Amino acid sequence: MELISTLKNNKFLNITLAIITIILFVLFILFRQTSTFRFDVYLTYKNSISKSLLNTIIVSLIALIGSLVLGFIFYLLSVSKIKYLNYLVSLLREIVYGTPLLVMIVVMAFLIGPAFGSLNRVFLGTIALILYMSPYMMNVFKAGISSIPEEQYLAMDLYNFTTFQKYRYIIIPQVIRVLMPPMMNNFSMIIKGSALLNVLAFNELFYQISIIQPQTFAYIEGYLIMWILYLIVTIPLSVLSKQIEKRFSIWKLKLKI
């Protein structure tokens, strides 16, 4: 009973046990393999793999910033008094929700882009990522702005704030605190989604590994390296998101007190 009580209350012990469980499971899988892994063959390509990982992070950052801007524009249009804009954004959102990211990348790169005279596949693929994530960012803005108490809007109207002043001094500073955790989660989604840019021959991580695999015949090792590298990027983002969310919860609690 004392052990059970300790497990319930000791956070560090529970985290340690969880990590050990995962490690033991991985070791079990590795030792059950009938052939040996040849990770050393990828050492020759470490520079190209590092470059492709950097490309993945860069294009993901661009897509994150772009989707933040476009998501905010979508939000403004969705709350506009012009009904046409409301319906337009709503329709675009449903189209994006119903379209797989891979299909959107292909349509943007080989159909929409050429119609506007653009054949830059990497640029068009990045635009597809931005467009795909924008409705999700719009929902984040909507949730953040709706969390602002009605009293603050009344106070802004009382002091005759312009629309710009409302967003600049009151709304956006508060929304940023709400925005950070889901933004980090969306960034992880973008990083994983960027792997689909390999269909455009963009030198991101998935594409580079897929080129190296036929040269080394170490296919499983390539997927494992890719998996580990994605986890190295996304797990810290997930942890950071939880820390930001925790800090925001504490800030909101203090604000209520």
ZAMAR-487131 format. One record per atom (N, C-alpha, C): x, y, z; residue in one letter. Coordinates in steps of 0.05 Angstrom, whole numbers, padded with zeros to 5 digits, always signed. Example, Ala and Ser with C-alpha at 12.3 -4.5 7.8 and 13.67 -1.06 7.14 Angstrom:
2
+00264-00114+00156A
+00246-00090+00156A
+00264-00066+00156A
+00257-00045+00142S
+00273-00021+00143S
+00258+00001+00157S
// end
This chain:
257
+00016-00024+00000M
+00000+00000+00000M
+00017+00025+00000M
+00039+00024+00015E
+00057+00047+00016E
+00070+00052-00011E
+00076+00030-00026L
+00088+00033-00052L
+00068+00046-00072L
+00043+00037-00070I
+00022+00048-00087I
+00018+00078-00082I
+00018+00084-00056S
+00015+00113-00048S
+00038+00130-00059S
+00062+00118-00058T
+00086+00132-00068T
+00084+00137-00098T
+00075+00116-00112L
+00072+00118-00141L
+00051+00139-00149L
+00031+00141-00133K
+00010+00161-00139K
+00019+00190-00135K
+00037+00194-00116N
+00044+00221-00108N
+00071+00231-00118N
+00088+00212-00125N
+00115+00220-00133N
+00116+00223-00164N
+00116+00248-00173K
+00116+00254-00202K
+00142+00245-00215K
+00165+00251-00202F
+00191+00243-00214F
+00193+00213-00217F
+00184+00198-00197L
+00185+00169-00199L
+00168+00159-00222L
+00144+00170-00225N
+00127+00161-00247N
+00138+00167-00274N
+00150+00190-00277I
+00163+00197-00303I
+00186+00179-00309I
+00203+00173-00288T
+00225+00155-00291T
+00216+00127-00299T
+00195+00117-00286L
+00185+00091-00293L
+00174+00090-00322L
+00161+00112-00330A
+00150+00113-00357A
+00173+00112-00378A
+00194+00127-00372I
+00217+00128-00390I
+00230+00100-00392I
+00234+00087-00368I
+00246+00061-00368I
+00229+00041-00383I
+00202+00043-00381T
+00184+00025-00395T
+00188+00027-00425T
+00190+00052-00435I
+00194+00057-00464I
+00221+00046-00473I
+00242+00051-00457I
+00269+00041-00463I
+00269+00011-00465I
+00257-00002-00445L
+00256-00032-00445L
+00241-00043-00469L
+00219-00029-00476F
+00204-00038-00500F
+00221-00036-00525F
+00236-00013-00528V
+00253-00009-00551V
+00275-00030-00552V
+00287-00035-00529L
+00309-00056-00527L
+00298-00083-00535L
+00274-00089-00526F
+00262-00115-00532F
+00258-00118-00562F
+00248-00096-00575I
+00245-00097-00604I
+00271-00101-00619I
+00292-00086-00609L
+00318-00087-00622L
+00331-00115-00620L
+00329-00126-00596F
+00342-00153-00592F
+00327-00175-00605F
+00302-00170-00613R
+00286-00191-00626R
+00290-00191-00657R
+00307-00172-00667Q
+00312-00171-00695Q
+00331-00193-00703Q
+00327-00205-00727T
+00344-00227-00737T
+00369-00217-00751T
+00369-00191-00760S
+00392-00180-00773S
+00402-00156-00758S
+00428-00150-00761T
+00440-00127-00747T
+00435-00101-00762T
+00433-00079-00747F
+00429-00053-00759F
+00456-00042-00768F
+00455-00028-00791R
+00479-00016-00803R
+00476+00015-00804R
+00476+00027-00780F
+00473+00056-00779F
+00498+00070-00789F
+00521+00056-00787D
+00547+00069-00795D
+00548+00077-00824D
+00532+00064-00841V
+00533+00071-00870V
+00522+00099-00875V
+00506+00109-00855Y
+00495+00136-00858Y
+00514+00158-00849Y
+00536+00151-00836L
+00555+00171-00827L
+00567+00187-00851L
+00570+00173-00873T
+00580+00186-00897T
+00562+00209-00906T
+00537+00207-00900Y
+00517+00226-00910Y
+00507+00245-00888Y
+00522+00247-00866K
+00513+00263-00843K
+00510+00292-00850K
+00527+00303-00868N
+00525+00331-00875N
+00499+00337-00891N
+00494+00319-00910S
+00470+00323-00927S
+00444+00319-00910S
+00445+00300-00891I
+00422+00296-00873I
+00418+00320-00855I
+00440+00331-00845S
+00438+00355-00828S
+00426+00379-00843S
+00435+00382-00868K
+00425+00403-00885K
+00395+00400-00891K
+00387+00375-00896S
+00358+00370-00901S
+00341+00375-00876S
+00352+00368-00853L
+00338+00373-00828L
+00335+00403-00823L
+00356+00418-00830L
+00355+00448-00827L
+00334+00459-00847L
+00333+00448-00871N
+00313+00457-00891N
+00285+00451-00881N
+00281+00429-00868T
+00255+00422-00856T
+00247+00442-00836T
+00265+00449-00818I
+00259+00469-00797I
+00253+00496-00808I
+00269+00504-00828I
+00266+00531-00840I
+00239+00533-00854I
+00232+00514-00871V
+00207+00515-00885V
+00183+00513-00866V
+00187+00498-00844S
+00166+00496-00824S
+00162+00523-00809S
+00184+00537-00803L
+00181+00563-00791L
+00167+00583-00809L
+00174+00582-00835I
+00161+00600-00854I
+00131+00594-00855I
+00125+00568-00856A
+00097+00560-00857A
+00082+00568-00831A
+00096+00566-00809L
+00083+00574-00783L
+00077+00604-00783L
+00096+00620-00790I
+00092+00649-00790I
+00070+00657-00811I
+00072+00644-00834G
+00052+00650-00855G
+00024+00642-00847G
+00021+00619-00834S
-00005+00610-00825S
-00016+00627-00802S
+00002+00638-00786L
-00006+00656-00765L
-00019+00681-00777L
-00005+00693-00796V
-00014+00717-00809V
-00040+00712-00824V
-00041+00691-00841L
-00064+00685-00856L
-00088+00676-00838L
-00081+00661-00817G
-00102+00653-00798G
-00115+00677-00785G
-00099+00697-00778F
-00110+00721-00766F
-00127+00737-00786F
-00119+00737-00811I
-00135+00750-00832I
-00161+00735-00835I
-00160+00709-00835F
-00184+00692-00837F
-00203+00698-00814F
-00191+00702-00790Y
-00208+00708-00767Y
-00222+00735-00770Y
-00207+00755-00779L
-00219+00781-00783L
-00242+00780-00804L
-00237+00765-00825L
-00258+00762-00846L
-00282+00747-00835L
-00277+00727-00817S
-00299+00711-00807S
-00317+00727-00788S
-00307+00748-00776V
-00323+00765-00757V
-00331+00791-00770V
-00325+00794-00796S
-00332+00818-00810S
-00363+00821-00812S
-00372+00846-00815K
-00400+00851-00818K
-00410+00846-00846K
-00391+00841-00864I
-00398+00834-00892I
-00402+00804-00894I
-00426+00796-00898K
-00434+00768-00897K
-00419+00752-00919K
-00414+00764-00942Y
-00400+00750-00963Y
-00373+00740-00953Y
-00358+00757-00938L
-00332+00749-00928L
-00335+00726-00907L
-00356+00727-00891N
-00361+00706-00871N
-00364+00679-00885N
-00381+00679-00906Y
-00387+00654-00921Y
-00362+00645-00936Y
-00347+00664-00947L
-00323+00656-00962L
-00303+00642-00945L
-00297+00653-00921V
-00278+00641-00903V
-00289+00614-00893V
-00315+00613-00887S
-00327+00587-00878S
-00324+00566-00899S
-00328+00573-00925L
-00326+00554-00947L
-00297+00545-00950L
-00278+00564-00949L
-00250+00557-00951L
-00241+00538-00928L
-00251+00544-00905R
-00245+00527-00882R
-00254+00498-00886R
-00278+00495-00896E
-00289+00468-00901E
-00274+00454-00923E
-00265+00469-00943I
-00250+00457-00965I
-00223+00446-00954I
-00210+00463-00937V
-00184+00454-00926V
-00188+00430-00907V
-00209+00431-00890Y
-00214+00409-00872Y
-00219+00383-00887Y
-00231+00385-00911G
-00237+00361-00926G
-00216+00352-00945G
-00193+00365-00946T
-00172+00359-00964T
-00147+00349-00950T
-00138+00325-00957P
-00112+00315-00945P
-00089+00334-00953P
-00070+00336-00936L
-00048+00355-00941L
-00033+00347-00966L
-00028+00322-00971L
-00014+00313-00995L
-00029+00322-01020L
-00055+00319-01020V
-00071+00328-01043V
-00069+00358-01047V
-00069+00373-01025M
-00067+00402-01027M
-00040+00411-01038M
-00019+00397-01030I
+00008+00404-01040I
+00009+00399-01070I
-00001+00376-01079V
+00000+00369-01107V
-00017+00389-01124V
-00042+00395-01114V
-00059+00413-01128V
-00047+00441-01130V
-00035+00450-01108M
-00023+00477-01108M
+00001+00478-01127M
+00018+00457-01127A
+00042+00457-01142A
+00038+00452-01172A
+00018+00436-01179F
+00015+00428-01207F
-00010+00438-01220F
-00027+00452-01205L
-00052+00462-01217L
-00056+00492-01212L
-00057+00499-01186I
-00062+00527-01179I
-00038+00545-01186I
-00014+00536-01178G
+00010+00552-01183G
+00014+00558-01213G
+00015+00538-01230P
+00018+00543-01259P
-00003+00561-01270P
-00028+00560-01259A
-00049+00578-01269A
-00042+00607-01264A
-00026+00613-01244F
-00017+00640-01238F
+00011+00645-01248F
+00021+00627-01265G
+00048+00631-01277G
+00071+00624-01260G
+00067+00609-01238S
+00089+00602-01220S
+00095+00572-01222S
+00120+00566-01226L
+00129+00538-01227L
+00149+00531-01205L
+00151+00549-01186N
+00169+00545-01163N
+00156+00525-01144N
+00164+00500-01146R
+00150+00478-01131R
+00154+00482-01101R
+00178+00489-01092V
+00182+00492-01064V
+00165+00515-01052V
+00164+00537-01066F
+00148+00560-01058F
+00118+00552-01056F
+00109+00538-01077L
+00081+00530-01078L
+00074+00509-01057L
+00093+00492-01051G
+00089+00472-01030G
+00087+00485-01003G
+00104+00506-00999T
+00103+00521-00973T
+00076+00536-00971T
+00067+00547-00993I
+00041+00561-00993I
+00019+00541-00986I
+00021+00516-00996A
+00001+00495-00989A
+00001+00490-00959A
+00025+00488-00947L
+00027+00484-00918L
+00014+00507-00903L
+00020+00531-00912I
+00008+00555-00899I
-00022+00555-00901I
-00032+00550-00925L
-00061+00549-00929L
-00074+00527-00912L
-00061+00504-00911Y
-00072+00481-00896Y
-00075+00487-00866Y
-00055+00501-00855M
-00055+00506-00826M
-00070+00531-00818M
-00076+00548-00837S
-00089+00574-00831S
-00116+00571-00817S
-00134+00553-00825P
-00160+00551-00811P
-00156+00542-00782P
-00136+00525-00777Y
-00130+00516-00750Y
-00120+00540-00733Y
-00103+00557-00745M
-00094+00581-00732M
-00118+00600-00727M
-00136+00602-00746M
-00159+00619-00743M
-00175+00610-00719M
-00179+00584-00715N
-00193+00574-00692N
-00179+00581-00666N
-00152+00582-00667V
-00137+00589-00643V
-00142+00618-00636V
-00141+00636-00656F
-00147+00664-00652F
-00175+00668-00641F
-00194+00653-00653K
-00222+00656-00644K
-00225+00648-00615K
-00212+00625-00607A
-00214+00616-00579A
-00200+00636-00560A
-00177+00647-00569G
-00163+00666-00552G
-00178+00692-00548G
-00189+00702-00570I
-00204+00728-00568I
-00230+00725-00553I
-00243+00702-00556S
-00268+00697-00541S
-00263+00694-00511S
-00238+00688-00504S
-00232+00685-00475S
-00229+00712-00461S
-00229+00734-00476I
-00227+00761-00464I
-00254+00768-00452I
-00256+00776-00427P
-00281+00782-00414P
-00296+00805-00428P
-00322+00804-00428E
-00339+00824-00440E
-00335+00852-00428E
-00327+00852-00402E
-00322+00878-00389E
-00300+00894-00402E
-00280+00880-00412Q
-00258+00894-00425Q
-00267+00907-00451Q
-00285+00894-00466Y
-00295+00906-00490Y
-00312+00931-00484Y
-00327+00929-00462L
-00343+00952-00453L
-00325+00975-00446L
-00302+00969-00432A
-00283+00989-00424A
-00270+01002-00449A
-00264+00986-00469M
-00252+00996-00494M
-00271+01015-00508M
-00297+01007-00508D
-00317+01025-00521D
-00321+01050-00504D
-00319+01048-00478L
-00322+01071-00461L
-00301+01092-00466L
-00276+01082-00471Y
-00254+01101-00475Y
-00249+01106-00505Y
-00269+01098-00521N
-00269+01104-00550N
-00244+01094-00564N
-00236+01069-00558F
-00213+01057-00572F
-00221+01052-00601F
-00202+01057-00619T
-00206+01050-00647T
-00202+01019-00649T
-00209+01008-00672T
-00205+00979-00676T
-00176+00972-00674T
-00158+00989-00685F
-00130+00984-00684F
-00120+00984-00655F
-00129+01004-00639Q
-00121+01006-00611Q
-00131+00982-00595Q
-00155+00973-00601K
-00166+00949-00587K
-00148+00925-00590K
-00140+00920-00616Y
-00124+00897-00621Y
-00095+00901-00612Y
-00085+00925-00616R
-00056+00930-00609R
-00050+00930-00579R
-00068+00942-00563Y
-00062+00946-00535Y
-00077+00927-00516Y
-00099+00916-00525I
-00115+00899-00506I
-00117+00870-00515I
-00127+00866-00540I
-00133+00839-00549I
-00109+00823-00555I
-00091+00832-00573I
-00068+00816-00581I
-00050+00808-00558I
-00042+00827-00539P
-00025+00819-00517P
-00037+00796-00501P
-00063+00795-00497Q
-00076+00773-00482Q
-00078+00748-00499Q
-00084+00751-00525V
-00087+00728-00542V
-00060+00713-00545V
-00038+00728-00545I
-00012+00715-00548I
-00007+00694-00527I
-00016+00700-00502R
-00012+00681-00480R
-00028+00656-00485R
-00052+00659-00497V
-00069+00636-00503V
-00058+00622-00528V
-00047+00637-00546L
-00038+00627-00572L
-00014+00609-00570L
+00004+00614-00551M
+00030+00601-00552M
+00028+00570-00550M
+00014+00558-00531P
+00013+00528-00530P
+00003+00515-00556P
-00021+00524-00566P
-00030+00511-00591P
-00013+00517-00615P
+00001+00541-00614M
+00019+00548-00636M
+00042+00528-00637M
+00053+00521-00614M
+00074+00501-00613M
+00065+00474-00623M
+00041+00466-00616N
+00030+00441-00626N
+00026+00442-00656N
+00017+00465-00666N
+00014+00467-00695N
+00041+00467-00709N
+00061+00478-00696F
+00088+00478-00707F
+00098+00449-00710F
+00092+00432-00691S
+00099+00403-00693S
+00084+00390-00716S
+00059+00398-00719M
+00043+00387-00742M
+00055+00395-00769M
+00064+00420-00770I
+00076+00430-00795I
+00102+00415-00801I
+00119+00411-00780I
+00144+00397-00784I
+00139+00369-00795I
+00120+00355-00783K
+00113+00328-00793K
+00100+00329-00821K
+00084+00349-00825G
+00071+00352-00851G
+00090+00359-00874G
+00112+00372-00866S
+00132+00381-00887S
+00145+00357-00901S
+00143+00333-00888A
+00154+00309-00901A
+00140+00303-00928A
+00115+00313-00931L
+00101+00308-00955L
+00111+00325-00979L
+00128+00345-00972L
+00140+00361-00994L
+00160+00344-01010L
+00166+00320-01001N
+00184+00303-01016N
+00173+00297-01044N
+00146+00299-01047V
+00134+00294-01074V
+00142+00315-01094V
+00152+00338-01084L
+00161+00360-01101L
+00191+00360-01104L
+00204+00339-01094A
+00233+00337-01095A
+00247+00359-01079A
+00234+00368-01058F
+00246+00388-01040F
+00265+00373-01021F
+00289+00384-01018N
+00309+00371-01002N
+00304+00374-00972N
+00282+00362-00963E
+00276+00361-00934E
+00285+00333-00924E
+00281+00328-00898L
+00292+00304-00886L
+00282+00278-00899L
+00256+00276-00903F
+00245+00251-00914F
+00256+00246-00942F
+00257+00267-00958Y
+00267+00265-00986Y
+00296+00256-00986Y
+00313+00268-00969Q
+00341+00262-00968Q
+00346+00233-00960Q
+00332+00224-00939I
+00335+00197-00930I
+00326+00177-00952I
+00305+00184-00966S
+00295+00166-00987S
+00314+00164-01010S
+00331+00184-01014I
+00352+00183-01035I
+00375+00166-01026I
+00382+00168-01000I
+00405+00153-00989I
+00399+00123-00987I
+00374+00116-00981Q
+00367+00088-00976Q
+00374+00069-00998Q
+00368+00075-01024P
+00376+00057-01045P
+00406+00054-01049P
+00421+00074-01040Q
+00450+00073-01043Q
+00463+00056-01022Q
+00450+00054-00999T
+00461+00039-00976T
+00447+00012-00972T
+00423+00009-00984F
+00406-00014-00979F
+00399-00018-00949F
+00403+00004-00934A
+00396+00003-00905A
+00370+00019-00902A
+00348+00006-00910Y
+00322+00020-00911Y
+00310+00025-00883Y
+00310+00003-00867I
+00299+00005-00840I
+00315+00025-00823I
+00342+00025-00826E
+00359+00043-00811E
+00353+00072-00819E
+00347+00077-00845G
+00340+00103-00854G
+00315+00114-00841G
+00294+00097-00840Y
+00269+00105-00827Y
+00273+00109-00797Y
+00290+00093-00784L
+00295+00097-00756L
+00309+00123-00750L
+00329+00130-00767I
+00343+00155-00764I
+00324+00179-00768I
+00307+00176-00789M
+00288+00197-00794M
+00269+00200-00771M
+00260+00178-00760W
+00241+00179-00737W
+00254+00193-00713W
+00279+00185-00707I
+00293+00197-00684I
+00297+00227-00688I
+00304+00235-00712L
+00309+00264-00717L
+00283+00280-00714L
+00261+00269-00724Y
+00235+00282-00721Y
+00228+00285-00691Y
+00233+00264-00676L
+00227+00264-00647L
+00245+00284-00633L
+00270+00286-00641I
+00288+00305-00628I
+00278+00334-00631I
+00264+00339-00653V
+00254+00366-00658V
+00226+00370-00645V
+00209+00350-00648T
+00181+00353-00639T
+00176+00350-00609T
+00191+00331-00596I
+00187+00327-00568I
+00194+00352-00551I
+00217+00365-00556P
+00221+00390-00541P
+00200+00411-00546P
+00189+00412-00570L
+00167+00431-00575L
+00142+00424-00559L
+00137+00398-00556S
+00114+00389-00540S
+00118+00396-00511S
+00142+00392-00501V
+00149+00398-00473V
+00147+00428-00468V
+00157+00444-00487L
+00156+00473-00485L
+00127+00483-00485L
+00111+00470-00502S
+00083+00477-00503S
+00069+00473-00476S
+00075+00450-00463K
+00063+00444-00438K
+00072+00464-00416K
+00098+00472-00417Q
+00108+00491-00398Q
+00095+00518-00401Q
+00092+00527-00426I
+00079+00552-00432I
+00050+00552-00422I
+00036+00529-00428E
+00009+00527-00420E
+00006+00527-00389E
+00026+00515-00376K
+00026+00515-00346K
+00030+00543-00335K
+00049+00557-00347R
+00055+00585-00338R
+00030+00602-00343R
+00017+00598-00366F
-00007+00614-00372F
-00029+00608-00352F
-00032+00583-00344S
-00052+00575-00324S
-00047+00589-00297S
-00022+00590-00290I
-00014+00603-00265I
-00020+00633-00266I
-00013+00645-00290W
-00018+00674-00294W
-00047+00680-00292W
-00064+00663-00305K
-00092+00667-00305K
-00104+00664-00277K
-00093+00645-00261L
-00102+00641-00234L
-00096+00665-00217L
-00072+00676-00220K
-00064+00700-00205K
-00082+00724-00213K
-00089+00725-00238L
-00105+00747-00248L
-00133+00746-00235L
-00144+00722-00232K
-00170+00718-00219K
-00169+00726-00190K
-00147+00718-00177I
-00144+00724-00148I
-00141+00754-00144I
// end
